[in-house]
């Protein structure tokens, strides 16, 4: 578990190397209290949607990803359980060049679910949203670079094509 958390934080540091916003100035990612986090929710939701819509562009300019990750890691009222079998399998897939990026997609999808459904704290619904969010990003990244594949996401796509994916999304205890 400690190794897993270490990998996640290394991913955050890797995303931190992003520079140069194109056309849009990303605000400084410093929040002091719950009120400031709450005020940033709309921007976080917007960035998560933009990352999903155009993951290739956000690969090149990772400032939005960095902003969202910092918000998630510091937010006092959003709790994400990092121990997740899907998350770990994607992160450790040696054949997938965008593993860190896609694994963060699961987090973004879960957080997006909680932000858009503030009265529903059903973790399974949030995880399901994270899986679908990551699949959408994966499909777009696959068009961008067809040479890299993720075994788990390919399986999810096949299961979705058979309308059976929801049966296979379950929470780790």
VENRAPE-V817236 format. One record per run of one state. SS is the DSSP state (a for helix, b for strand, c for the rest). FROM is the first residue (numbers start at 1). TO is the last residue. Records with the same first field share a line. If there is no record, write none. Layout:
SS = FROM-TO  FROM-TO
This chain:
c = 1-1  16-33  40-40  54-54  61-62  75-84  92-98  117-122  145-150  162-164  169-173
a = 2-15  34-39  41-53  55-60  63-74  85-91  99-116  123-144  151-161  165-168
